[in-house]
């Protein structure tokens, strides 16, 4: 930038000299200044006075110096990776614009980092949003898509594609900031599912009032898990093994029955024969009104927008997904 300004100043100086001192027209003065600085060697377009020739020599030396400075600055920019950083920024921006049905993690502290680890283990597309440059740098080193900015601001959430995302996790240490994030997200995208971190029971109540679909307190949840581990350690280990981690052999998954694409809507479990066709175990069914049917029987009928909660290995769940959402050619 400074080099361009300096070059423009030298050109202007030459034009003014040839116009005001030598008495040339503006066109001739501009033409002479340009060909002199570019060193093309066309010669004088009008006779120059002795002092005009001395000025032209000085103008050439100044122009060479400025151009050398510009070339040196460009070389430094390439060596220092400024261009590469610009390309990386452009690539990340295009990636963010292409995200669809992704998850937004606001805050990359201890909670947010663990959430990101679980998402990465399950190959779930997500973006990390944090205002702290050190946290963003750490997330980038782990290979995560990031956006540095204040997640309580609408503009930041829009840049993260909140209107196209499936779920937002508000994992900042401040309950007030998490509440602002939930309110903003619900305003920008009313259908989005929001998960919020809370540090107290009072904060949990306020976050639910603010529109959070799920509120989790690390302290309360951690205490419950410690108590369960003390009383029922095998049960806790089993549940941990099927819910989290990258090396699982058995998974618990949920499937939403969409009326326009699911062929078993309206059938009973006996008629659908999901277990026989896929090998997966049907654990429960959540109705659209949030009624939970645990251990459904063969006579249980499936309705539009039911959510089936199942357990099985990767192949069984993949086959079940094909049955519930067959590909139409």
Secondary structure, DSSP 8 states (H G I E B T S, - for coil): -HHHHHHHHHHHHHHHIIIIIS---HHHHHHHHHHHHHT-----SS---HHHHHHHHHHHHHHHHHHHHHHHHHHHHHHHTHHHHHHHHHHHHHHHHH--S-EEEE--SHHHHHHHHHHHHTT--EEEEES-HHHHHHHHHTT-EEEES-TTSHHHHHHTTGGG-SEEEE--S-HHHHHHHHHHHHHH-TT-EEEEEESSHHHHHHHHHTT-SEEEEHHHHHHHHHHHHHH-HHHHHHHHHHHS-SS-SSEEEEEE--TTT-TTTT-BHHHHTHHHHH--EEEEEE-TTS-EEES--TT-B--TT-EEEEEE-HHHHHHHHHHHT----
